[in-house]
Amino acid sequence: MSQTFLATLLDAATEPYRPGGKFAYHFARGKLGTDPIFRSLLRQGLIPSGGRILDLGCGQAVFASWLLAARRLYEAGHWPAGWPEAPRIATLRGIELMPRDVARAHQALGAAHPLARIELGDICACDFGTVDVVTILDVLHYIDPPRQHDVLRRVRAALTPGGRLILRIGDANGGLPFRISNWVDQVVTFVRGHRLPRLWCRPLSEWRALLEGLGFTVDSQPMSEGKPFANVMLVARLPEAAQSDTDTRPLGSAGAI
Ligand SMILES: C[S@@+](CC[C@H](N)C(=O)[O-])C[C@H]1O[C@@H](n2cnc3c(N)ncnc32)[C@H](O)[C@@H]1O
């Protein structure tokens, strides 16, 4: 993989945060530059092209900025050989509980971006609409188990046939790496100006069973490269509709794990 290309992509995705101040900018750089999930999603082609994306608990919307920057570079012909096409976004809606994060997202992307809309809201209460891809990255452990289940049930209902949920969780059976990632999570949340949160974590096997019980087919892979964490990415897919179902919208290329 080209480190030079990743540096260019990181610059393109984080530059919009510069006017929002040092915290917004350096937080975006730290997150997008060191967390393996963002480049993995592109390299593995896990976000289908042409999809309507819903990012639950989007924070200051660094993932949206990453996807938009990736597509810009792709369209400019600056894209690594061997990587799947950067996804073309039909729409990207982010929902975030913290007003300060939403304000930073609006400052970076614009409150009226033509493709990306970042909203203040509680994912336990708001309507998810109809979408093709849902991402929930490091969010569900802030929510108690009954509401975790309800969010996943509503995600299932919001997804079109063949749609997918990309979820990252910490595996509660992950031993010391899991305890380290929980501790880091608490510290980061505190540094961002919030109360020390109570966290509700589950073992990977429980997350899988929950998703399979909702009708998803689930693949998982470790997603903490280079860090002593027990993070796991789950890609949960819904079956395609039967041939006769006229609601089916074909999506573009997508890789598999
Ligand atoms: C660890 S951060 C991850 C942010 C983002 N997903 C990312 O990967 O950069 C977790 C985010 O979930 C948000 N969050 C937690 N509970 C939420 C809720 N009920 N509704 C909306 N957002 C929530 C937090 O405010 C925080 O921004």
PDBQT file of the ligand as one rigid body, heavy atoms in Angstrom, charges set to zero:
ROOT
HETATM    1  C1  LIG A 301     -16.005   6.817  20.201  1.00  0.00    +0.000 C 
HETATM    2  S1  LIG A 301     -16.977   8.008  19.391  1.00  0.00    +0.000 S 
HETATM    3  C2  LIG A 301     -16.939   7.403  17.714  1.00  0.00    +0.000 C 
HETATM    4  C3  LIG A 301     -17.268   8.480  16.728  1.00  0.00    +0.000 C 
HETATM    5  C4  LIG A 301     -17.294   8.017  15.270  1.00  0.00    +0.000 C 
HETATM    6  N1  LIG A 301     -18.188   6.909  15.073  1.00  0.00    +0.000 N 
HETATM    7  C5  LIG A 301     -15.916   7.692  14.787  1.00  0.00    +0.000 C 
HETATM    8  O1  LIG A 301     -15.600   6.511  14.541  1.00  0.00    +0.000 OA
HETATM    9  O2  LIG A 301     -15.111   8.623  14.639  1.00  0.00    +0.000 OA
HETATM   10  C6  LIG A 301     -18.634   7.586  19.889  1.00  0.00    +0.000 C 
HETATM   11  C7  LIG A 301     -19.652   8.623  19.458  1.00  0.00    +0.000 C 
HETATM   12  O3  LIG A 301     -20.963   8.115  19.676  1.00  0.00    +0.000 OA
HETATM   13  C8  LIG A 301     -21.767   9.196  20.095  1.00  0.00    +0.000 C 
HETATM   14  N2  LIG A 301     -22.983   8.680  20.752  1.00  0.00    +0.000 N 
HETATM   15  C9  LIG A 301     -23.062   7.957  21.889  1.00  0.00    +0.000 A 
HETATM   16  N3  LIG A 301     -24.358   7.699  22.195  1.00  0.00    +0.000 NA
HETATM   17  C10 LIG A 301     -25.108   8.244  21.209  1.00  0.00    +0.000 A 
HETATM   18  C11 LIG A 301     -26.503   8.327  20.957  1.00  0.00    +0.000 A 
HETATM   19  N4  LIG A 301     -27.398   7.763  21.792  1.00  0.00    +0.000 N 
HETATM   20  N5  LIG A 301     -26.936   8.982  19.854  1.00  0.00    +0.000 NA
HETATM   21  C12 LIG A 301     -26.039   9.555  19.005  1.00  0.00    +0.000 A 
HETATM   22  N6  LIG A 301     -24.707   9.521  19.193  1.00  0.00    +0.000 NA
HETATM   23  C13 LIG A 301     -24.229   8.873  20.290  1.00  0.00    +0.000 A 
HETATM   24  C14 LIG A 301     -20.838   9.943  21.044  1.00  0.00    +0.000 C 
HETATM   25  O4  LIG A 301     -21.300  11.243  21.322  1.00  0.00    +0.000 OA
HETATM   26  C15 LIG A 301     -19.533   9.892  20.265  1.00  0.00    +0.000 C 
HETATM   27  O5  LIG A 301     -19.397  10.986  19.392  1.00  0.00    +0.000 OA
ENDROOT
TORSDOF 0
